[in-house]
Amino acid sequence: MKINQEIPSQMETTTKNQKATADGRPSFDGMVQSQTHKLKQQEVQQLMKNITLQGDKLARFRSFRDLVKFKRMVKGFLQETVYNGLDLQKSHSFSMDGNNSKLAIVKEVDEKLIELTEDIMNQEKKTVDLLGLIGEIKGLLVNLYT
């Protein structure tokens, strides 16, 4: 008999919890997702800031070590935004055009990185040209994220 009395009371508490989330207050899952989204945005902004600093350093010193570090940073940014970000994009987007444009941007970033490598190898290029190319890569990364 006690078992039967406990089961309805458990069901009442679960329905009360469901009503509490239906009142307009955010659910725990919603709060976790919101905080996760904020943390990911902060992480991506920090990655972009680091890429900017490394790009400036690359343009000033033109060393292969700085080039490799810049390329790794861009790769990390792409992994963070594309691989993790496209899962979120798929759940919000119903068109295939969004995914195709993302892949085109990634391909263009890759081409610009190859061009940057060739420019670094050619020591006669002006620093202004390098800064322009680094700016294009950063612009493509920002475009990819937004």
C-alpha positions as CSV (number, residue, x, y, z in Angstrom):
1,M,0.0,0.0,0.0
2,K,2.8,2.4,0.8
3,I,4.3,1.8,-2.7
4,N,1.1,2.9,-4.4
5,Q,1.0,6.1,-2.3
6,E,4.6,6.9,-3.1
7,I,4.2,6.6,-6.9
8,P,1.5,9.3,-7.2
9,S,3.5,11.7,-5.0
10,Q,6.6,11.1,-7.3
11,M,4.4,11.8,-10.4
12,E,3.0,14.9,-8.8
13,T,6.6,16.3,-8.2
14,T,7.6,15.6,-11.8
15,T,4.5,17.4,-13.1
16,K,5.3,20.3,-10.8
17,N,8.8,20.4,-12.2
18,Q,7.5,20.4,-15.8
19,K,5.1,23.2,-14.9
20,A,7.9,25.2,-13.4
21,T,9.6,25.2,-16.8
22,A,6.4,26.0,-18.6
23,D,5.9,29.1,-16.5
24,G,8.4,31.0,-18.7
25,R,11.4,30.4,-16.5
26,P,14.3,28.9,-18.5
27,S,14.8,25.2,-18.0
28,F,18.1,23.9,-16.8
29,D,18.9,22.5,-20.2
30,G,18.3,25.9,-21.8
31,M,20.5,27.6,-19.3
32,V,23.3,25.1,-19.9
33,Q,23.0,25.6,-23.7
34,S,23.0,29.3,-23.3
35,Q,26.2,29.3,-21.1
36,T,27.9,26.9,-23.5
37,H,27.1,29.1,-26.4
38,K,28.5,32.2,-24.6
39,L,31.7,30.3,-23.7
40,K,32.1,29.1,-27.3
41,Q,31.7,32.7,-28.6
42,Q,34.3,33.9,-26.1
43,E,36.7,31.2,-27.2
44,V,36.2,32.0,-30.8
45,Q,36.8,35.7,-30.1
46,Q,40.0,34.9,-28.3
47,L,41.1,32.7,-31.1
48,M,40.5,35.6,-33.6
49,K,42.4,38.0,-31.3
50,N,45.4,35.6,-31.2
51,I,45.3,35.1,-35.0
52,T,45.3,38.9,-35.4
53,L,48.4,39.3,-33.1
54,Q,50.2,36.4,-34.9
55,G,49.3,37.9,-38.3
56,D,50.9,41.2,-37.3
57,K,53.9,39.4,-36.0
58,L,54.2,37.4,-39.2
59,A,54.0,40.5,-41.4
60,R,56.7,42.2,-39.4
61,F,59.3,39.4,-39.1
62,R,58.4,37.1,-42.0
63,S,59.8,33.9,-40.4
64,F,58.7,30.4,-41.1
65,R,58.2,29.8,-37.5
66,D,55.6,32.6,-37.3
67,L,54.1,31.3,-40.6
68,V,53.6,27.8,-39.2
69,K,52.2,29.2,-35.9
70,F,49.8,31.4,-37.9
71,K,48.6,28.4,-40.0
72,R,48.1,26.3,-36.9
73,M,46.0,29.0,-35.4
74,V,43.9,29.3,-38.5
75,K,43.5,25.6,-38.6
76,G,42.4,25.6,-34.9
77,F,39.9,28.4,-35.7
78,L,38.5,26.4,-38.6
79,Q,38.1,23.3,-36.5
80,E,36.4,25.2,-33.8
81,T,34.0,27.0,-36.1
82,V,33.3,24.5,-38.8
83,Y,33.3,21.2,-37.1
84,N,31.6,22.4,-33.9
85,G,29.7,25.3,-35.5
86,L,28.1,23.5,-38.4
87,D,26.3,21.1,-36.1
88,L,24.6,24.1,-34.5
89,Q,24.0,25.6,-38.0
90,K,22.3,22.5,-39.2
91,S,19.8,22.5,-36.4
92,H,18.8,26.1,-37.2
93,S,19.0,26.0,-41.0
94,F,16.9,24.1,-43.5
95,S,18.7,25.1,-46.7
96,M,21.7,23.4,-48.2
97,D,23.0,26.7,-49.4
98,G,24.4,27.7,-46.0
99,N,26.5,24.6,-45.8
100,N,27.8,25.0,-49.3
101,S,28.9,28.5,-48.8
102,K,30.7,27.5,-45.6
103,L,32.6,24.9,-47.5
104,A,33.5,27.4,-50.2
105,I,34.8,29.8,-47.6
106,V,36.9,27.1,-46.0
107,K,38.4,26.2,-49.4
108,E,39.1,29.9,-50.1
109,V,40.8,30.3,-46.7
110,D,43.0,27.3,-47.6
111,E,43.9,28.9,-51.0
112,K,44.8,32.1,-49.2
113,L,47.0,30.3,-46.8
114,I,48.8,28.7,-49.7
115,E,49.2,32.1,-51.3
116,L,50.5,33.5,-48.0
117,T,53.1,30.7,-47.8
118,E,54.3,31.5,-51.3
119,D,54.5,35.2,-50.4
120,I,56.5,34.5,-47.3
121,M,58.9,32.4,-49.3
122,N,59.3,35.3,-51.8
123,Q,61.2,37.8,-49.7
124,E,60.8,40.5,-52.2
125,K,57.0,41.0,-51.5
126,K,56.2,44.2,-49.6
127,T,54.9,44.0,-46.0
128,V,51.8,45.9,-47.1
129,D,50.9,43.0,-49.5
130,L,51.4,40.5,-46.7
131,L,49.2,42.6,-44.4
132,G,46.5,42.8,-47.1
133,L,46.6,39.0,-47.5
134,I,46.5,38.4,-43.7
135,G,43.5,40.8,-43.6
136,E,41.7,38.9,-46.3
137,I,42.2,35.6,-44.4
138,K,40.9,37.3,-41.2
139,G,37.9,38.6,-43.1
140,L,37.1,35.2,-44.4
141,L,37.4,33.7,-40.9
142,V,35.0,36.4,-39.6
143,N,32.6,35.7,-42.5
144,L,32.8,32.0,-41.8
145,Y,31.9,32.5,-38.1
146,T,28.9,34.9,-38.8
